[in-house]
Each structure stands twice: as C-alpha cells, then as structure tokens.
Amino acid sequence: MRSLVRRRQGGALLFGGLASIVGFLAFVEFTSGVLQGYYAPLLTDIARHLGVNDADVNWLEGSQLMLSALVVPALSKLGDQVGHRRVLVWSTSVTLAASIALVVAPVFWVFLLAWALQGFYVVWLPLEIALVYVRSADRPDSADVTRRAAALLVGALEVGAIAGALAAGALVDTMDVQAVLVVPAVVVGLCLVAIILGVEETPGASLSNLHRRGFDLAGLAWVTAALVLVMGALFVIRGTGLAPDRPGLWLAVAMLLAGAWCLVRFARVERNHPDPLIDVRMFADPALWPVFATAGLFGVSVLGAQAPLSTFARTDPEVYGYGLGTTGFQTSIIIGVYLIAMVAGAVLVPPVSRVSTPRMALVFASLSVAVGFALFLPFHATIGQVITNMVVVGLGSGALVASLPAAAAAAAPREQTGVATGLTNSVKTVGGAVASCIFGLALATTAFAGAPEPAASGLAEAGTAGSFSGYVTVWVVCSVTGLASAVLLLFVPKRAFA
C-alpha cells in the first residue's frame, strides 16, 4: 500500500510540481536530438561547401567527441558546485555561438573549431537529470521520479534526432547548404530562451561554492593536454602521411609519447586529489574495467562510424564504382530507420534478459553490432542492403546504449554509481573520437585511385570521395570491436547484471 502511495506521490510531483521544469527540459533534449541527427545527412554537402574531401568530415566528429570527453566530467562537477541551471545556460550559450559560427565559417579550420565547440550540448542531459533529482530529493521516491523524468528526456532526444535527420534531408535537396545550416542555430536559440524562462536553479547553488570547495584545475589541464596531443598527432599524420622519410611522422610519434606522459601525470594528480575530476582508481577495479573497455570499443562503432556511413551513402557509384548515390532525403531515411532500430533495441533489452540472462542479452547485442557491420562486406550495393545492415547494427547499439551505464552503476560501489556511469559515457566518447580520426586517415588513403574522371559536376567531383578500402576498414574494425565487446562482457561480474 505504501509503495502505491509513493508511486502516486511521485507521479503528482513529476506531472505537477516538476511538470513545467521537465517540459522545458524535454525541449532542451529535443534540441539536443536535433543537433545529433540534423547534420548526418549533410556531411557530404558540407564537405563540398568547404572544398574538402569526404574523409575530412571524420575530423569534425573526432574533434567534437574529444571535446565532449572533457566537457561532461568538468561541467557536470562544476554544475554540482555553482548550480546546474547556471552551467546549463553557459553551455547552451556556447552551443548557440558555435551553431551560428557554422553558418558563416569561411574555411574548414574555422568550421572545425565551431563544430568542436558545438559539442558542449553533450552535458545537457547529465545536468538536467541532476536538476530533477535535486528538486525531488526530499521525496521518499526521488530515484523513481528521476528515472521516469530521465525516460521522458531521452524519449524527447530520440524524437529530436529522427526529426532533425528527416528535416535536414528534405531541406538540403531544395536549398543551399548554408541556408540549411541556419535551422539548428534557430532551434538552439529557442532552447536558450526556454532554459532562461522555464528552468529554476537548484537550491543552495552559488558561485561562492567554487571558492569554498575548489575545482580540480590541475587534473583538467593534464587530461586536456593529453587529448590535444593525441588529436594533434593524428592530424599531423593526416597531413603528412605515414612515410618514415617524412619529418611529420616523427613529430606525430613525439606528440603521442608526450600525450602518454601527460596521461600518466594526470593519473598521479587524480590519485592524490581529495575531490578529483575523474576517479582513475575505478579503472583498476576488476569489476569495472571490463565495462569501461566494452564502452570504449562500442564507441568505435556507435560514434566513430557515423560520418563514414553517411558519406558512403552519398557517394555516386556511377562515378566512383561504389556507394549508393542517395539524395539528402534518402540518406536521412536510412539514418531515421537506424535510430528507430536503436529505440527498438533499447526496448527489447528487458524481455530478452528475462528469456536468457541480462549478461547474454548484452552479448547478443554486441554480436548484433558485429554481424551488422560484417554484412557490409558482401552487401553494400543497394539501399535495401544498407538499411538491412543498419537495422541489425541499430538493434544491438540501442541495447548497449541503454544497458552499459546501468551495468557500470551496478558494478560500482554504491557511493560511486554516478561517477561510474559518467566514466562509461566518457570512455565511449574517447573511443569514438579516436576511431573518427583513424577512419578519416583510412578513408583518405588511395582515395579515388584508378577511378575514371567524373562526367558530371555537383557532389560527384574528382578526388572528393573516401577510398573504398577505407570504408572496408571501417566495417572490419567496427565488426571486430563488436566481437571484442561480446568477449569482454563475459568477464563482467554478476552483480553488474542484477
């Protein structure tokens, strides 16, 4: 009886006292979904607009993902100290400025910088969930209220992603790409207004807390230096190649070694800090490292392969001998079906877990990702084949997106569940960032080698498509990482699947 009363109280709180806040936050997550889905069908058009090859758009994804890996832990911790709404406003303002810069960026490197800064939106969901949790903390069922609010927010995100992909695909076929890029800036502007007008600050939040409690600036500096050096090394290789007689290769090696040294320094600083930015000791926990490793491997496919899949669909087979030659809207349909498959995969986790076991449900999900990408090797010539492959990948990806954070939380000590779920997301993001850069290098090798000169203008321009060997590399790597994830999940302790 008490549990029924609590559920009713929680529902009244969510749909009464928190209704307006959750409603405004749902629009924020809808905007986040638009940003995540809108640009995918446009990547080939963006490459032509900036005068770069398809392989170069992978650097856009890699730079944004790498920044995201820094933004989430840093701004989440800052939100706990100075106020979640305040940091939400700051991050949205940066995202708005970056979205406007994307419209007017004259050259690729300016567009690259703006694209990376737009990634500040990744911290919105953690801040929103924290806002809901703090405002319902005095309720006995605050955790249940937070879970149901989080479900609404994630649902709004998925709707936004699908709507963004379809809208972009429809617009780019009829409008100039620069005009199409205006839409996200308008949506983010409305999002900022919604936050300012409809979201209240968390109780007790103040800028003075930052002075009293301090912030792990040293840890942030070391991990930033490490990630910048690694990204810089890959960018140097992109420009000079891997030939040992070129000085760029040795510069890249030196940068990688310096990045590794910075990571070692970062680990030492974090171990000695009373309130570290990232608790690195969790990576040595035998119950958690398999979950983190699985998340990193999963990030390779779910994040790193997004740009290659889009540009492959837009590549004209009559000119290059491979690709689908889809329009913007056809590409958005493929992406939309993939996103719907991800939602279905997340929904199927509970019944599959009951039929088998929670562990085997995630093993099956990882194998689904591996099989889906392996299917690209023989089947990639038609839209129907690619959609079939993407549905298989999407079912597994959705299950892993929904379940890996929960597995990390269950495997972690009770007082560190939030940290563990945050680290799962960060490791996944880093895996996707590194994969995006490596895939960019793979697609840039032997691009257009031996292909005939194109007879038409437009998107089918000589030398602009990624190499077919590069796309094969993407499919093979994503398939292998899916298999590796399935193996690692066998080592995760039972309590992670309780």
N, C-alpha and C positions, 0 to 999 in steps of 0.2 A: 504493500500500500504506500509506504514511504517513497519507494522508487518511482511509483506512478505520480505522486505529488511533485517529486523533484523534477520529473520529466516535464510536467505541465508548467511548473515554475520556470524551468529553463526555456521552454517554448515561449512563455509570455515575455521573458526577458529578451529573447532573441528577436521576436517579432513585435515587441512593444518598445521597451526602453532602448534597445540596441537597434531597432528596426531601421531608423534613419541613418545611423552610422554605417551599418552593414550594407544598406542600399547604396550609399555613396562609395563605400569601399568596393562594392561589386562593380560599379562603373570604372573605378580605377583598375581593377583586374581585367575588365573588358578591354580597356585601353592597352594594358599590357599584352593581352592576347592579340589585339590588332597589330601591335608592333612586332610580335613574334611571327605572325602569319602573313603580314602585308608584303614584306619585301621579297619573300622567297620566289614568287613568280616573276619578279622584276630583275633578278640578278644579271641575266644576260643583257637586258636593256640598259641596266646601269653600267655594265662593262662597256657597251658600245657608246653610251653617253659620255663616259670619261676617257674613252680611247685606250682601254686596256684589254687584255685577253681574259677569257673566261676563268683561267687558272688564278688570276689575281683576286677575284672576288672571295676566294677562300681566306685571304688575308683580312678581309673585312670581318668575317666570322671569327677568325682566330684572335684578332685584336680585341673584339668586344667580349669574347668569352674570357680572355685572360684578365681584362679589367674587371669583369664580373666576379672572378675568383677573389679579387681584392676587395671589391665593394661590399659583398654580402657580409663577411665577418666584421669588417671595420665599421660599416654604417649600422649594422644590427647592434653591435656593442655600444656605439655612440647613441643609438636610439634609447637603449636602456638607461643611459646616463642623463641625457638632456631632453628626452621626450620623443616618442615615436612619431607624433604628428609633425613636430618640427623637422625631423630628419626626412620625413615623407615629403614635406614641402620643398626642402632643399634638393632632394634627389629628383623630384619631378621638374623643378626649375632647370636643373642641368639637362635633363632629358629633353625638355622643350627647346632650350637653346641649341642643343645638338640636332634636333629634328629640323629646326629652321636652317641651321648651317648646311644640312644635307641638300636642301633645295638650291642653295646659292653657291655651293662649293665649286670652284672653277677647275680644280685639278684633283688627281687621285689622292695625293697625300693629305690634302685638306679634308676630302671626303672620308678618308680612312680615320683621321683623328676624330671627326664628328661622329662617325659610326661607332667608334670605341666609346666615346663619352655618352652616347645614347644608351649604352648598356647599364647606366645607373638604375634603370627601371627594374632590374632583377631583384633589388632589395625591397620592392614594394610589398610583395606577399609576406615575407617574414615580419615586416613592420606592422602590416595590417592584422596578422594573427596575434601579434603581441598586444596591439591596441585592444582587440576584442577580449583577450584573456585578462588583461589588467582591469578592464572595466567590468568584467564579470567575476573578478577574483573573490568577492565577498559572498558569492553564491556557493552552496554545497556541491552543485553540479557544474561548476565553471568549466571543467575539462570537456564535459559533454556539449555544453553550449559552444565552446570554442571549436570543437570538431565539426559541429553542424554548420557553424559560420564559415569555417575553412572549406567545407564541401561546396557551399554556395559560391564562395570566391573562386575556387578552382573551376566550378562549372561556368562562371562568367568568363573566366580566362579562355576556356576551350571554345565557347561561343564566339568570343572576340577573335580568336585565331582563325577559325573557319570563315567568319565573316570577312576578316581582313584579307585572307588569301583570295576568296572569291571576288571581292570588290576590286582588288588590285589587278587581278587577271582580266576582269571585264574592262577596267578603265584603260589599261596600257595598250589595248588593241585599238583604241579610238582616240587617245590623247597623247601628247608629248610626255615623255617620261619625267621631265622636270615638273610639269603640272601635276602629274600623278603623285610625286613626292610631297606635294603640299598637304595632302589629306592627313597623313599621320601627325604633322605639326598642328593642324587644327584640332584633331582629337586630343592630343596631349594638352593643348591649351585649355580645352574644356575640362579635362581631367584635373588640371591645377586649380581651376575655379571651383570644381566640386569639392576638392580637399579643403580649400580655404573656407568655403561656406558651410560645409556639411560635416566636417570631422572635428571633434573636440580633442584637446590634448590629454595625455594620460595624467592622472592626478599625481602631484608631487614632482613633476618634471620641471627642471630649471637648468639654465646654463651654468649656474654656480656649482652644480653637481660635478661638472667636468673638472673644476679646480680642486674640489674636495677629494674626489676619488681617483683622479688621474686617468691617463689613457696610454696604452702601450704603443707609443710612437716609435720606439726603437724596433719592436717586432714588425710593425707595419713597414718601416724603412727597409729592413733587411729582406723581407719577403717580396717587397716591390722591386728592389734591386735585382733579386734573383730571377723573377719572372721577366723583367725588362731585358736582362742579359740573355736569357734563353730565347725570347722572341726576337731580339736583335740578331742573335746568331743565325737563326733560321732565315731572317730577312736578308742577311748578308749572303747566305748560301743561295737564296733565290736570285740575287743579283749577279753573282759571280760563278755559280755552278760548283760542282764537286771536284773539278780537276785539281790534282795535287800540285801542279805547277803554278797555280794561281794564288796570289797572296790572300785573297778573300777567304779561302778555305781555312788557312791557319789563323786568321783573325776570328773566324767563327768558332774554331776549336778553343781559342783562348777565352772567348766570351762564354762558351759553355762551361769551361773549367771555373771561370770566375763566378758564374751563376751557381754552380755546385757548391763553391766555397761560401757564398752568401747564404745558401740554404742551411749549411752546417752552422754558420754563425746564428742564423735565425733560430734553429732548434735549441742552441745553447741559451740564447736570450730568453726564449719562451719557457724553458725548463726552470729558470731562476726567477721568473716574473711572478709576483703574487696574484695578478689578475691578467693572464696572457691573452693576447688576441686570438691565438689558436693553441689549444692544449695538445702539443705534439706528443705527449706521453700516450695519448689514446691510439696513436698509430702503432705502438708496440704491444698493445693489448691483444692477446691471442684470440679473443672473442670478436674483436672489431676489425683487425686488419684485413681479413678476407672480405668483409662487407665493403670497406673502403676501396680495396683493389678491384672488386667487382664493379663498383660505381665508376671508377676511373676507366675501366675497359668499356663499360656501357656508354660512357660519354663519347667515346670514339665514334660510335655509330649514330647515337641519337642526336648529337650536336655537330660532330665533325663532318658528317656525310650530307648535311642538309644542302649546302651550296652545290656540291658535285651532282647531286640528284636533280636539282633544278636546271643547272646548265646543260646536263646531258639531254634532258627532255627538250630543251630549246635548240639544240644543235641540229642543223639541217642534214639529213642523211644523203640527200642528192648532191650535196657539195663535199661533205667530209667522209661519207661512207659509213657513218654511224650516227646514232642519235635518233630522236623522234620527230624533230621539226615541228613541235607543237606551238600553238599560239599562246599568248599570255593567259587567256581564259582556260584553255585546255590544260596548261600547267597547273593553274590554280585548282582545277578539278582533281588532278592527281594528288595534290597536296591536301585538299579537303578530305578526300577518301582516306588518305593516310592518317589524318588527325582523328577522323571518326573511328578508324580501326584502333587507334590508341585509346580512345574513350572506352570502346568495347573491351579491349584487353584489360583495362583497369577494373571494369565492372565484373569481368569473368574470374578475377582472382579468388574471391570468396567461394563460389561454387566449385571451382577446380580444386581449391585447397581442401574442401570437405570430401571430395571424391577420392583424392590422393592424399597428399600432405602439403602443408604450406611450403616446405622446402622444395618438394618436387614441382609444385606449381611454378616457382621461380626458375627452377632448372628447365622446365618446359618452355618458359618464356624466353630464356637465354638461347635455347636451341631454336626457337622460332625465329629470333633475330638472325642467328647463324644460317639457318636454312633459307630465309628470305633473301639475304644478300648473296648466298651461293646460287640461288636461282637466276640471278642477273647474269651469271657467266654464260649459260646457254640461251637464256630467254631475255632479250632486251631490244628486240626489233620492232615491237608494236606497242601501242598504248595499253592494250589489254594485258599484255605480258607484264609490263612495268607496274600497272595497277595491281595485278595479282601478287607480284613480288612485294609491293609496298604494303598490301593488306597483311601479308604474313609477317613482315617486319613490324608493322604497327601494332598488331595484337601482342607480340612479345614486348615491344617497347613500352606500351601502355601499362602492362602488368609490372614491369620493372620500375617505371617511374612512380607508380602508386605504392609499391611494396618495399623498395630498398630503404627509404627513410625509416619506415616502421621497424624493419629488421635491425637497423642500426640503433634505434631507440631502445628496443628490447634487449639487445646485446650489451648496451652500455650500463654503467652504474646508474641507479635511479636519479642521483643528483646531477648527472651529466647527459641526460637524454636529449635536451635541446642542443647542446654542443655537438653531440654525435650526429644528429640529423643535419645540422648545418654543415659539418665537415663532409658528410656524404654528398651534399649538393656541391660543395666547393671542389672536392676531388673529381666529381663528374665533370664539372666545368673545365678544370685544368686539362683533363683527358681530352675533352672536345676541342679545346684551344690548340693544344699541341698537334692533335690529329688534323685540324683545319690547315695549319701551316704545312705539315708534311704532305697532305693531299694537294695543297697548292703547288708544292715542288714537284710532286709526281705528275700532275696534270700539265705542268709547264715543259716537261721533257718531251722531246721529239714531237711537239705539237704540230699537227698538220703535215707531218713528214710524208712525202710521197703522194699527197692528195692533189687532185687537179685544181687549177685556178678556177675560182668560182665565176660563174657567168652572170650572177645577179648581185645587186647591191643589198644594203639593209643589214640584217643580222648575219647573213652569210658572207662575211668578209674574210679574206685570206689571212690565215695565221691567228685568228681570234679564238678558235675553239680549243678546249683542252684535248690532250692526246688520248687516244683510245686506250693505250697501255696504262695511262694514268687512271682512267676510270676502272679498268680491270684491277689495278692496285687497290683502289678504294673498296671495291666489292670484296676482294680477297681479305684485306685487312679487317674489314667490319665483320666478315664471316668468322675469321679466326678469333677475333676478340669475343665474339658471341660464344664460341665454343669454350674459350678460356674462362669466361664468366660462369658457364654451367659447371665447369670443374671446380672453380673456387667456391661456389655455393655449397658444394658437398662438405667443405671444411668449416662452414659457419656453425657455431654451436646451436644446440637445440633450443635454448632459451630465446634465441633471436626470432624463432618462428612460433612462439607461444601465442 
